[in-house]
Amino acid sequence: MRPAPESEDFEHIPSINLKLDSANATDRLQDFFLTRKGGAIVRQALDSLENRHRAQRVSTIAAPPGSGKSYLALFLGTLFANRKADRPGVLEVIARNDALPGEIKKAVVNYQESGTRLLPLFLLGDEGDLRKAILSGIFTAVEHENPSRAQALLDHMAKAWEITRPNADKVIAALARPDDFFQALEEIMDSLKKQFSGIVILHDEFNRLLARERAGLIGELDFLQDLAEYAVRVKKSRLLLFLLTHKGISQYAEGVSPEQNAEWLKIEGRFNQILFQDDSADAYGLAASFIRRGMRSRITPALQKQSRKQAVQALRLNPRLEKHFGARAAATFAAAAPLHPGTFLALPALANRLGQNERTLFSFLHGSVLKGKSKSLLPIDSLFDYFDPLVDSARTDDPLVQRWRFGRLALAVAKDESQSRLLRALTVLSAIHDPVLQPATAQWLAFCLGSPLTAIRQELRRFEAANLALFRERAGFYEVHYGSSVDIAARIRDLAEGFSAADLGAALRRNLPLSPVYAPGHNARFFVSRFFARFLVLAEELEQTAISTLPTTDELFESTESPGLEALRQRANKEGASGLALFVLRSSKRGRRMARPLAGGNQLLVFDTALPFRLLDVLKRIAAAEKLLGDKDLAARDSRVTVDLKLHLEEYRGQLERHVHELFASEHCSISINGVRKAGRVIGLSAILEELLDARFPLTPRLNCELIIREGITANIRNARKRLVRSMLSGHLIANLGFEGYGPEVAIFRSIFVTTGIYNEKKNQGFTFNSGNAHDVRGKPDQGLRKVFAAIHDFLRAEDAVFGHIYETLLSPPYGVYSEVIPLLLIAALVEGGYSYSLYERGRYVKDVNSDVIERLHRAPEHFRIQVLVLDSLREKYIEKLSTMFETEERNTVVLVRERAQRQGAGQVTNAVTAALKAVLAWYGSLPEFTRRNANLPVQGRNVLKTIEAASSPEELLFRSLPGLFGFRFEDTNPHLARDYRRYLHELGETKSDVDGLYGKLVEKLIEFVHRSLAPFTAQDRPAGLRTQARQFLEENQERIGRLVAADEDFRKLIDRLRIDYPNDAALVESLGALLCADHPRFWRESLAERFEFQLLQELGKLNSTLYMDRVLQDTASRMERIRQDFRILTPEERRTLLAELKREL
């Protein structure tokens, strides 16, 4: 990444070509800005020179286009070259970024002072043969350093390899042979050791080579793996290899076969993977550096003074900026002139939100900032017009796009320029959506636009009334909007005042349902439960009946017969609440205080809080919004009314939750129960509620794991749960599911399943899940946990098993299970029961049940349904037979020795129906396209493939559709069912064999044709195999092939394919087919077989023309030799006579 030079005609979009720019690297690095991430990569590269970090000597640096990785590669090459003339420039780059840690500069200085030098070798894109490219690059780099030394090195290598009449191309070709390359490389590094301690290879745009590798046009992956291993192992010298790509190596393997994908993954594992992605702070430093160098003498003193003043004001308005940017925040903002601090803050953030890289930043800065002298600071609304065209290319489901389009529509109704500027600024801030650093408040908008605060507030109120802006009261900022023509806020305010206490109670029940409160005290006593007491308030009826008639608050609490209070108590009991929670609020208006807690009744909790209470007002607005949402006449007036109401309702519900949570804040709240005042901290809530919870949830599982037995788990715990689900679904039941150490998944699994006795090892049976053994940590039977599993098993065996039902059951009394643990209990029950099941999401069969599917199920259980299949003995045998019949060859996978050892002797629990279905689908997926669309496919085979392709569920495919093709029905009760079943399996097997053999017949036909085509060029008519015949062909026609290869590129490609050592004859003809027909035979249509034969005969026919020329030349030479012999036996006189006659004829 670099800023632009000072010149007016500079290239404002940073780009670099390592091949072209490596010669004048020092000049190009004057514009380079080393970010913190780049500095970390530099430090890592320097550390790799030490033997203990040698694994880092081979790395891939992945970054999106335009992120500056090419500049980083140029800097690394210049740093490692360590030329004296370049050292000051390298240190200048380091000093340019004050945010770089001091140890990076120290490491660079130490390297420079050590005198160590590495020969930098820059490669770019697809260089063809990598061996030749590396050797050629080495000689070129040495020549750049010392031309005479390069010639000496060339002569030395030619002599060592006994190359006569050497030139650079001839020497490189000889050294690049696979058997000689690494020996030659070691010899070169040994020859250069007086000048260089090793070589650093920096290959930019390596993704181009990977793209060709994926297409099968080259074969460099094996060499790349060998080179990586050699770089790590070589001891005499140092070899560093950095590959610069846009993404990881394996991500370029899309579309390759599973076997090839495994090879790509194996090669990727050889490299240390570095993600070169700068954070926002680096982007700000980059932009500031760009402006400093580009503007240099263009900033007037008045503008500098104004910029410093605005920087101080920005920090005063938002103190969080200094915390985020550090002590130099003011200086950074001031140096960004002529950008206003608000514009400077928004620019990188907006580019990042729109998925743009640094080039977008530089384009804006060049076009809007660096042209001419600026007389005023560039305001934030100037960003709108520049970025507006980029929004249409962003994802349509991104909220940013919706907000930006709202801004466009709102601009169309702006009345004057001041409103347009405010809407542009509001749109930019709404798109960034960063209320911490760039809040869309009236104060910040006024600051960014340089307008009076009063005027901005008035305009925002007008926008709010016209539905052009929303005020997010919960977060305290505005958001651009384009709503209906109806003033929704005013409608809600007018309607809210007319609601009764009953209406508000209904609104409270709908919007604040029974919700859990985490109780850590219960976990310490090995008992986790939930607080389901509904949050009720002193409603209007209580205010009107009790308070109006009682002179003091004390008398209110002493009066247990209060009609309003009793009504609330009875209502709570009818609704199934464990108890009644009342919030008594101290108010300066009435001066109420809790002098004596309310006595009588052991199901009454009283919370006393000093917070200002707005819950009732919020409830009124919610009730009003809900009522308006059901007004069809209002919605018919403007289609946007419904959207506006939903947005307001979402905001009010957020306020409701926030107010309720504030009531539980320990610093504001005190609790009383049964007439006894408790300490004023809510942490004792779990102990206070124990009696209520025991009565309400007698079957709550007694689990002791606070990591997951709670609501709202963290992302880390959610990922741990996914790892657990993945292991449980795999069916490999071993100790602790193979998890070791102290990770969260270990603690969760042991607490829920091991400590409770559910997961244990049975003699001669391995590990199993057995919920009948469930007990707590004290060894006492946990009836609650056993009943929970019983409820799950009952659910799984039900006909209509929608997961929303079991979630509702387990969340409700008498169980009260925490929702976050339910997925683990469900999977454990499935494994315990050994069920064969089918899972459906929104009515569609889920073919692969994995951890991501289970997470979706957890988020929306009502969308998922499970059907457990009850199999009789015949169906069980049938499913086992299908799994065996359609079993495909096991894919080559990389398995760690540790994992292999863990799996030995492990219990295996599988879903039999799913296993059979996967076998059938895997067989179908492994069929070549040639087979699927072949016109010669037998009718029954074609019907089988169509049936598999159209299958909507495993039950339909395996038990009805597939047997139905062969006239068999499992539901039949005739006495010949067993005989019909055997006939069905026999016919199914024969049909499968016919389908499998179709591609094999094509390969056999191609092998036979290649045999016949090569036969005229070999002495032996029919060798033992095609590969043997190909080798014989190459050996016997070596001279003619050599001449023809040099002149014909297509023929050279054919010979290259024949020279490869294939594992079998089929692989050889498949390779020839892919070359001659531009597609692998697996994807051919039938007509391509004829094209293959034509192309092969055409290429081999070129040898016939060479053979004919050889025979003509051979016959001519023979005649001339005979003439010379006859001439010698003539007498001198006869010779003279003959010559005279020949002269006359000529």
N, C-alpha and C positions, 0 to 999 in steps of 0.2 A: 504494500500500500504506500502511496506516495502523494504528496501535494504537487501542484504544478509549478513550473519555474516562473520567473518574473516576466518573461517575454510575453508580448501581446498575442503572438501567433503560436503559442504552445499547444500541444495536444492535451485537451482538457480531460479526456477519459484515459486514465492510467493504463498503460499496457507495456509489455516488455517481451522481447524475444531473446531467450538465453543464448541462442546461437549467434545472433547479431550483436547483442549488447555486452557479451562477456569480454570483448576486447577493450571496451572503455567503461568498465564497471564502476570505476571511481566517480566518473562524471554522472552516471545514472544514479548512483547511491546518494548524491547530494539532495535528491528529491524524496528519499525513502524515509518513512516514519515507522520505526520499530515499535509495535504495540507490546503490551504485557504478555499476551499469548505468544507472540513471535519471540519475545525474550525468553520465555520458558522453553521454547523449542531450541533456541540457540544454546541455552544452558544444558539441555539434555544432550544435544549433539556434542558439546565439549566434554561432557561427562563420559560419553561413549568411548572416548580415547583410552580410558582406563579399562584394564582387563576385567574388573569386577562389574563393569557396566557394558560389556561387549555385546550383550543381547540387543542393545539399543543402536548398534551400528547399522542395522537394516531396518528402515522405517518407511511407512507410507504416510504422507502428509495429505489429508483429504480436506478440501475446502471448496465452496461454491465458486463459479466463475466470477472474476473481478474482485476477489478478496485479497489479492496481493501475494499469493503464494509464489509467483514467479520472482517477484522482488526479493522475497525471503530467501529463495534458492540462490539468487545472485549474491545476496549478502553473505550467505553461508559459504559459498565458493570463494568469495573474496577474503573472508575471515580465515578460512583454512589455508588459503594460499600464502597468507602472512607475508606479503611483500612489504618491504620497508616503506615504499612510496604510498601504499594503501593504508597503513596503520592509522595515521591521523584521521582519514576519512571514516574508518570503522568506528573509532572512538567518538567522532562527531555524531554519528548516527545514534550511538548509545546515549550520548549526552542530550540528544534532542528531546527525549521523553523523560520528564522528571519522575513519572510514575513507575519507571522500571526499578525493580529491587536492586540494592547495592551489590548483592552477590553476583549479579549478571555482569556488571562492569568489572568487578574484581576477577571473575573467571576469564573474561576476554583479555584483560591486561596481563594476567598470568600466562595465558597462552601466547600472547605476542612476545612477552619477555623470554619465554622458554626457547624461542627460535625454531620451534617445531613447524614444519611445513608439509602440507598435503597437496598433491597435484589435483587441481579441480578439473573435473570432466563433465561438461554440460551436454546433455542429450535432449532431444525435443521430438515428441510425438512418436509416430511409427517409423523407426529407423531401419526397418527391414530386419536383416540378420543381426541380432543383438550382439553376438560375439564379434562380428566384423565391426559393428558400430562402436563398441567399447575400445577395441584395439586401434581403430582409426582415430577415435577421439583422443586416446592417450598420445599417439604420435603427433597429432595436431596441437595438443596442449603443451607437449614438450617443445615443439617447434616454436610456439608462441613465447615460451620462457627463454629458450636458447636454441637457435636454428642448428648450430654445429653439433650440439648435444643430441638433437633429434636424428641427424644423419648418422652419428656414431652409434646410437641405439639401434637404428635400422640395420646397419652393417653387422652389428654384434648379433642380432637375432637371426639374420640371414645366415651368418656363419654357423651359429649354434644349431640351426635346423638344416644346414647343408643345402641352401637354396642357391642355385647357380644363376648368374646374371640377374641379381635381385632388383626389384623396384618396390615401391610402397604397396601397390595393389597385390603383387605376387607374394610378398612377405605376409601381408595381413591375411590373404586367403589361406596360406599354409598354416599360420598360427591359429586361425579361427576354426580349424577342424575340431570336432567335439572331443577327440581323444587327446588333443594337444593344447587346448585353450588354457586350462588352469595351470598347466606346467609353464606355458609361455607367460601367463600373467605373473606368476611367481618370479620367473626369470627377469621380467621387465622391472618389477618392484625392487628386486635385488640389485639390478643395475642402476636404479635411480636413488638408492638409499642414501647416497652422500648428499643429494640435494633435497630429497623428499622422504618423509617417514611413511608415506603411503599414498593412497589415492582416494578421493571422495567423488562419487558418481552422483550427479543430480539430474534426474530424468524428469523433465517437465512434460505435461500433457500425456502422461503415461496411459491415460484412459483410451487414447486413440489406438495404441497397440492392443489393449485389452479388448476393444471392440472388434478388431480384426481376429483376435484369438477366439472370441466367442463365435464368430462366423466360420471358424474352421479354416481360415485362410493361411494361418501360420501355426507354428508349434513351438512356442517359446516358453511355455509354463514350466516344463521340466527343467530347462536351463535356468530359469529364474529361481526355482527352488534350490538348485545346485549352487548358484551364485550366492544366495542368501546364506546357505550353510557354510560355504567357503569363507565368506566375509566374517562370520562369527568365529570360525575355528582358526583362521590364519594367525600365526604368532610372530613371524619374522617382521612383518610390516602390518600396516593398518589399512583396511579396505572398508570405506563407509558407503552405504547405498541408500539414497533417498528417492522414493518414487512419489511424484506429485500428481494427484488425481482429484476428481470432483467428488468421489465417494469411495467406499471400501472396495477392495479387489473383488470379493465375492458378490457384491451387488451388481457387477457387470456380467454375472453368469446367468442372467434371466433367459429362460428358454432352453438351456442346455439340459442334457439328461441327468438323472439323479447321480449316476456314476461320475460324470464330469463335474457336477456341482460339488461332490465330495472332494474331488481333486482340487478345485478352486479354493474350497474352505481350508484344505490342508496347506496349500501354499500361502494363503492369507495368514495362517497361524504362525508362519515363519517370521512375519514382520511385526515390528512394534507399530501399533496403529496410533496415529496422532490426528486429532480433529482440530484443524486450524480455524476456529470460529471466535472472532473477537467479541468482547462484551461491549455494552453501550458506552462505558467510560472510555474505552479505547477509541470508539468512533468519535466521541467528542474531542479527544486529544488530536485525532487525525484531522478532523475538520478545522480545529484551531490552527494547527500547523500549516494546513493548506492556505488558510486565509492570511496568516502572518507572512508567508513567503510570497504569496500572490499579490497582496496589497502593498506590502512594504512601504513605499513612499506615497501612497495614495490617501492615507488617512490624515485628515486635517487635525490640528491641535484641538479645535472646538469639538470635533467628532470624538476624539479620544477622551476629552473631558466628559462629554455626554455619556459615552460608553461606560466609563468608570462609575459615574453617578448611578446609572441604571443597574449596574452589577451590584452595587451596595444595596439598592432598593430591592432587588430580587431576593437577596439573602435576608433582608429584613421581613419581607412579605412571607417567605417560606424558609424558615430556619433549617428544614430537612435537607435543603440543597447543600449546605456546608457539610453536613454529616455524610452525604453521599459522595461529594466530590473532593472532600478534604479541605485542608487549610488554604489551598491555592484556588479555591472556587471563585473568589472575586476576581483574581488575576486572570483566570481562564475565561470568564465571561467578558471581562474588559478587553482581552486580546482578540475576541471574536468580532470586533467591529470590522465592518459596518453592520453586522447582524445584531439585532436587538437580543438581549439575553433570552427572552421568551422564544424568539425564532430559533436561536442557537440550540436551545434545549429541545425544541420540537422537531428539528430537521432530522437528526439521526434516528430518533424514535419513530417518526412517521415513515422513514425509508425502511426501517426494520419491520414495522407492522405490515407494510405493503409487499414484503418479501423482496425488496430491492437491496442490491449490494452497494459497496462504496462508490461504484461508478455513478450511480444516481446522485449520490451526495456531491461528487465533483462536478457533474453536469449542471446541477442547480447552482452551485457556488460559482462556477465559471460564467454561467449565463446571466445570473442575477446580481452577483457581487463584484466580480473582478473586471467589469467593463466600465471604464471611466472612473472619475472620482465621485464618491458618494457624499452627499451633503447632509443626510440624515440616516438614522438607524433603520434598517430594513425590518418592518413590522411582521408579525406572525401571519397576518392574512395573506401575505404575498406567497405563502407556501401552497395555498389552495389551487391557484390556477396552474402551477407547475405540476402538481401531483394528480390533478383531476383526471387527465387522460389515462393514468396508470391504474386507476381504480377499476375500470371495466375489465382489465385482465386478471383481477384478483378473484379468489373463490367466491362464488355467489352466496354461499351459506355463511360467510364470515360476517359477524355483527358489524365489523368495520365498514363493509360495503353498504350495509343497510343504513348506517348512520350517515355515511357520506352522501348517499342518494337522497336521504332526508334533507341534507344541507343544500343539495342542488335544487330540489323542489322548493325549499323555503326561499332560496335566493330569487326565484322567479316572482315572488310576491313582495319582495323588499321594496319599500317606498322611496328610499333615498340612499345615498352613498354610505352614510353612517351605519344604517341598518345592514347594508350589504357587507361592509367590513366586519361588523360584529358577527354576522352569520358565518362568514368565511372563517373567522378565528374560532368561533364556537364549534364549527364542523371539524376543524383540525384537531382541537383538543378532545372532542368527543371520539374521534377516530383513534387517537393515541390512547385514551382511556387510562390515564395514570393520575389518579386523584392524589397521590402522595407528592410527586415531584412537579406535576403540571396540572393542578386542579382547575377545572372550569368554573371557578367562582367569579363573582362580580369583581372582586378586588384584583384577581390575576388577569382577567380580561381587560380591565381598565388599564392595568400596568402594561400589558403587551401591546395594546393599541394606542397608548398615550392619550387616553380620553378621560374626562372627569368621571369619577366613580358614581356620582349622582345620576349622570346621563346614562351610564351603562346599566345601572339598576332599573331605571325607568324603562329602558328599551327591553330588558330581560323580562320585566313584568308584562309588557305588551306582547312579547313573544309567547309568554306562558298563557296569556289569555287567548291568543290566536292559535294555540296549539303548535307553535313553531319551536317551542323549547319545553323541556320537562325539568323540574327541580327535584333532584334526588335528595329528599330531606334526610334520609338515613345516612347518606355519605356526605351531604352538604355541598353538592356541586350541580351545575346545570348540564343538560345534554340536548343536542340539537334534535329536532323532531319535526315531522310534517303530518299533523293529525287532522282530525275532522274540523268542520266549520263550527261545531258546537263547543261552547265553553264548558268543558267537562268539569273542571275544578269548581266553577261557580255552581253548576248543577248539583254536584256532590255536597257542597257547603249548604245550599238551601234545603236539600232533602234531609241532611243529617240531623237537623234539630227536631224533627218530628217523630223520632223513634222512641218506643217505650222500652222499659227494662226487659220485657220478654223478648223483644226483637234483638236487643243487644246480647242477651243470653244466648239466643240461637246463633247469632253471628260469632260469639265467642266459641261455642261448641264446634262450629264448622271450621273455623280458622285456627283454633288452638286446641287440637284434639289431645286425648290422653297421651302424654309424652313422658319419656323416661328421664330420670335424673341420676347421674352416675354417683354411686355411694361407695367411696373408698373404704370407709370404716367396715362395711360388710365384707369386703374382700379380705380384709385382715382377719376376719373371723371365719374365713373359708365359706362365705355365703354371699352370693351376688344376687341382688334383687333390683326391683325398679320402683320408682316413686310414681304411682299412677294417679295420685290425687289431682283432680282437675284444678287449674288455676282460676279460681272464682274471685270476684272482687265485691266490695261493698256496693251493690248495685243501687240504682236509683230508688227502688222500692224500699230498701233498707234505710237509705238516707231520708226518705220522706216519712216513713212510719216510725222508725226508732229515734232517729236523731231529733226530729222535729218535736217529739213528745217528751223526750228525756232531757233534763237540764244539763247534765254533765256526761262526759264520756264514761266516768266510773260507773254511773248507774246503768249505762248501756251494757257494760261487761258483766254487771251483776245480774242483769235481767236475762235469765235463760229462757224466758217465755216470749222473747221478742218475736212477733209474727213474721217480720222480714227475715230474721236470722233462721227461724225454724223452717220457713219456706225454702230457703237456700239449702239447709241441711237435708230436707226430704228430697229435694230435686237431685242433689248429688248422689244420695243413696239409690234413687231410682235409676240413675244413669250408670250405676255400677262403679262409682268412684270409691276408693278405699276410705277416704276421709274428706273433710272439707277444709280447704286452705283459704283463709281470709287474710287480706292485706290491709292492715290498719295504717293509714298514712298521716303523718304529722303535717299539718298545714299551718302556715302563719296566719291564714285568714280566721280559722276557728281555734287554733291553739290546742288541737287535740294531742293527747299523749296517753300512752298506755300506763295508767297508774297501777291497775291491778289486772292481771290477765283474766280472760274469760274462763269461768269454772263451769263444771258440769259437762259430762259427755267425754268419753275418751277417744273420740274420733274428730277432734277439732284442733287444728293448728292455727296459730295466729302469728303473722309476720308483721313486725313493726318496722317501717322504713321511713327515712327522712328524705327520700328522693322526691322531686316534684313529679306528680302523677298525671300522665296524659293518656293513660290507657283507655279511659272512657271515650275521649275525643276520637282516638284512632278507631275504636270499635264502631262509633257512629259513622265514620267515613267509609269503613269497610261495608257496613250494612247498606249504606246509600249506594256505593259502587255496585254491590251485588244486585240490588234492586234495579238499578239502571241497566245492568247487563241483561236482565230479562225483559227489558222494554223493547219489543219488536218494532214498534212504531218509530222509536228514536233511531234504531239501527237502520231502518229503511230510509231515513232522511239522508244518511251519509254512511257509506260502507266502512269508513275508518273509525266510526264511533266505537265499535266492538274492540278494536285494537287499542284505542286510547283508554278505554275502561279497564282492560286487562293490565295495561301498564300501570295505571293508577292503583289498581287492586294489588298488584305485585309490590309496589312501593309501600302501601299501607300495611300489608302483611309483614313486610320486613321490619317496619316500625313496631308492630305489635310484638314480634319476637324479641326485638331489642329491648323494649320496655320490660317484658317479663323477665328476661335474663338480668336486667339491672336490678330487679327486685331481689334477686338472690345474691347480689354482691355482698361479700362478707363485711366490707367496711361500712356498709349502709344499713345492714339488716340485723334484727335480733329475733329469736324464736321463743315461743311459749307453748307449752302443752300441759294439759291436766292441771292448770293453775300454777305451774312452776315455771319461773323465768329462767331460761337457759343463757349460757354465755353468748355474747353477741357475735359469734362466728358460725357460719353456715356449715363448717366442716363437720359439726356434730349431727348433721341432718340424718345420716344413715342410722345412727344409734337411736335417734328419736322416733324414726319411722319403723323400727323393727317389728313391733307388735302388729301394726297395720299391714305390713308386707307379708308377715307370716300367715296372717289370716286370709289375705287376698290371693297370694301365690304359693300355696303349699307345695306345688310340684316344680318350683324353680330349680333347675340343675345347680348343684353346689360345685361350681367350677372356680378355680382360683388362678386367673390369668388376666391381669388388668390391661395387657396389650391389646386384646381383642374383645374381652367381655365388657364392652362399652359401646356407646353410640358415637359415630363420627370418627372412625379410625384414621390414622395417618396414611399417606401414600406408601410409606415404607412397610407398614403392617399389611396394607392391601396387597403389595407385591409378595410379601411373605406368604400370605394366604394363597395367592395364585401358585406359588411354588409347591405348597402343600397339596393343593388340588391336583396339580399336574402329576405329582408323585403318586397320589392315591388312585388317580384314574389309570395310571400305567399298569396297575395290577401287580407290581413287584413288591411283595410284602416281605420286607427284611427289617432288621433291627432299626428302629427309629426312622423307617422309610429311607435309610441311607444317609440321613442328615447327621452331620457332625459339627462340633464346635459350640458356639454360644449365640448363633444368629436368632432372630425373632421366631423363625419357623420352628426351630428346635424347642424353644420355650413353649410356644403355643401347642405344638403337637404333644409334647410330654404332659402338659397341664391338662389338656382335654381328653387325651386318649390313653396315655401310658400310666400316669399317676392314678387315674380313675379305674384302671384295670380293664378298660374296653379293648385295648390293643395289647396282646400278649402272645407268648409262644407256647404252643401246645406240643407235647411230646409226639414225635414222628409226624407232625402235621405242619410244622413251621409256624409263622406268625399269622394271626387271624384277628378280625374284629368280632367281638362278642359283647353286645350291650347288656346281656344278662348278668355280667360280672361287675357292672358299674357300682363303684363305691366312692366315698369321699376320701380325703387324704388321711383321715383317721381310721380308715378301714371299715367304716360303717356303710351298709348298703345305701346307695343313693336312689331311692324310689323315684324321685323326680326325673333323673336322667334316664332311668329305665323306661319310665312312662313316656318320656319324650321320644325315645327310639321306637317304642310300641306305636305311638301315634304316627310316626313317619312311615313305618312298615304298613300300617293300615291304609295310609294315604297312597302308598305305591301300589297296593293291590286293588285300589278302587278303580272303577271303570272310567270315570271322568276325573282324572288326576291333574288338575290345573294347580300349578305351584302357588298361585295366589291364595288358595284355600289353606294349604299347610302353613304358609307364612302367617296368615291371620290366626290360625289355631295356636301356633307356638308363641306368637306375640301376646296373646290374650290370656286371661286367667283360665285355668289354674297354673299354666306353665310359666309365662313371663320370660321367655328366652330372649336374650339380646339378639337382634337381627344379624349382626355382623358374624356371629358364630354359626348361624343356620346353614350356610353353604357347606361347611365342613361336616356338620352332622348329617346332612343329606347324602353326601358322597360316601361317608362311612357306612350309612345304612344300605346304600346300593351295593357296596363291596361286600358287606356282611351277608346280605341276602343272596349274593351271586346271581342277581336278576339278569335276564335277557330283556332288554328294553329298547324302546325307540323314543327319542326326544324330538319334540316339535316346537318351533318358534313361529308364532303367528300363523299356525297351520301348516308350515313347511318343515319337512323332515331335516334334522340337523345331522349331517353325515359324520362330522368329526366333533365329538364332544370334548372340548379342551377347556383350559382355565379361563380363556377369554369368554367362551360361551357361558360358563358358570357365573362369571362376573356380570354379564348381561342379564342372566336369569335373576341374580340377586337384586339388580337395580329395578327390574320390571318383572316380577314373578308371575303377574297375571297374563303375560304374553307367552308363557311356556306351558306345555302339556307333556306328560310322560305316559307311555303305554307299556306296561310290563307284560311280556308275552309268557303265557303258561304253555309249556311244551310237553306233549306226551312222549312216550318212548320212541315212536316212529319219527316224529319231528326232530327229536334230539339226535337220533342217528343221521337223519337227513342233513341237519345243520353241520354236523361233524364231517360228513362226506363232502358237502359243498366246500367247506374250508380246505379240505385236502385236495379236492379235484381242481379247484381254481387257484391253488397256492402258486404264486410266482416266485422266481428266484429272489433270494434275499439281496437287498441292495447293499452295496459296499458302503459301510459307514465307519467313521473313526470313533472307536470306543476306547476310553482311557483304561489303562490297566487297573486303576483303582475301581472304576465302575464295573469292569468285568469280574473282578474278585468279589464285589458286593453282590452281584447277581447270581453267583454260583450257589445253588441250593436254595434260592429264594422262592417263596411261594408265588404262584401266578394265578391271579383272578381275572378272568376276562368275561366280557359280554359276548356270549356265543353267537347270538344273532348278528350283532354288530361285526364280530370277527368274520362271519361268513359273508356278510354284505360287503365288507371291505375287501375280502378276497375276490369276490366277483367284480367289484368296481375296479380293483387294482389290475385284474386280468384285462378288463375292458380298456382301461387306460393304457396298458402296455402294448395293446395291439397297434401295429403300424397303420398309418393313414391309408397306405396301399391296400391293406386288407379291408378296412371299413368301407371304402368306396369302390371296391372291385366288382365289376359286373359279373364275374365268374363265381362270385360267392354263392354257395348253395342257398336255396330258398329258406330252409330251416335255420341255417346259420345267420342269414340276414334278419330273420324274425327275432332270433335271440338277441342280436345286437340292438335292434330297435326297441325291444322290450326293456332291456337294461337301460338304454338311454332315456326312455320315457318314464322310468320308475319314479313314483312319488313317495313311496314308503317301503321299508324292508318287508313288512307283512305282505303287502300287495305283490311285490316282486318275487320274493322267495317262496311264498306259500300258495299263491294263486296264479299270477301271470306266467311265470316261468314254467311251472308244471302244466298249466293249461295249454301251452303250445304243443305239448306232447300227449294231450288227452288224459292227463292224470289229475285227480282231485283228492286232496287229503280228507275232504268231508265225506267221501263215498263210504258206504258201509257194506259193499258187496264182498263175498267171500274170497275174491281174487285180488284183494287190495295189495297184499304183499307181492304177488306176481307182477301186478301192474306197476308197483313202485320200483321193482328191480328193472323192468323194461324201460321205465322212464329214465332212471339213472344211466342205463346203458346207452340209450339214444342221446341223452344229453352229453355224455362223454364222447360219443362218436362225433356229434356236431361240433363240440369244442375242438376235437382233434382236426376236423376238416378246416375250421376257421384258423387254428394255429398254423396249419401246414401250408396255407396259401402263400404266405410271404417266403417260407422256406423253399417252396417250389420256384419262386422267382429267383432267389439267390442261387439255387442249383442250376437253373437255366443260364444265369449270367456267368457262373463258373465254367460251365461247359462251353459257352461261346468264347470266353477269353482263352480257354485251352485251345480251341480250334484256331483262334486268331493268332496266337503266338507260335503255333506249330510250324509254319513255314520258315520261321527265323531261328529254329533250334534244331540241333542234330538229332535229338531223341524225340520221337513223335509224341509220347505220352508219359511224362515223368510221374512220380508218385503223387504229387500234389501241385496245385496251382502256384503256391509260393516257391516251390523248388523250380518249377518251370520258369517263373519270372526271374529268379536268380540266374538260371541258365541262359535265358534270353539276354540279360544284361551283360553277362560275361562273354558270350560268343559274338555279340555285336558291339563290343565296347568302342572300337575305333570309329565305326560309322555313327554310333549314337553320340559320341563326343563331338563330331563335326556338325551333326544336325542340331544338337542341343544349343550350340553356340549361335546358331542362325535362326532358330525357331523357338519363341517363348512358350507357345502352347505345347509343343512337343517336350520342352524341358519340364513343364509341370507334370506331364504324364510320367516321365522317367523318374521325377522326384517321388511321386506316389509309389511307383514300383520298387523303389529302393528302401522304403520304410519296412521295418521288421514287424509284420502283423502277427497277432496271436493265432489266426486261422485264415482259411481261404475266404470265408464269408466277409471278414473284415476288409480283406483286400479288394474284393469286387464292390463292396459298399463304398469304399474310399474312391475307387475309380468312377463309380456311378455319381457320387457327389461332385466330382471334378468335371466330368463330361456333360452332365445334365444340369449342373448348377443347383442340385437338390439331392438330399439323401434318398436312397431307394425306398426307405420307409414312408416317404411322403410322395412317391411317384403316383401318376396315373398309369394305366396299362400301356398307353401309347409311348411312354418314355422309354420302355424297354427297347423298342425299335430304334429310337433316337440314339440310345446308348450304343447299340451295335453299329450304327452308321458312323458315329463320332469316333469310336475305337478303330474301325477299319480305315477311316480317313487318316487318323494320326499314324497308324502303323504303315499305311500306304506310302507315307513319306520315306520310309526306309527302303521300299522297293525302288523308288527313283534313285536313291543313293546306290543301291546294289547294281542297278542297270548301268549307271555311270562308271562304277568300279569295273564291270565286265567289259565295257567299251574300251576303257583305258587299258585294261589288262590285255585285250586282243590286239590293240594297236601296238603296244610295246612288244608283243610276241612277234608280230610281222616285221617290225623294224629290226629286231634281233636276227631273224632269219635272213633278211636282206643283207645285213652287215656281214654275216657269215658267208653268204654266197659271193659277196663282193671281194672278200679276202682271198678266195681260191682262184680268182681270175688272174691272168698274166698282166703285166704292166701295160702291154699294148691294148689288151681287151678293156682294161680299166679306162684308158684314155679315150678309146672309141665310145664307150658307154657314157662317159661324162660329157663328151661333145654332143652326142645325140640328146641327152637330157637338157643341155643348155639350149639347144635349138627348140625343143618342145616348150621350155619355160619362156 
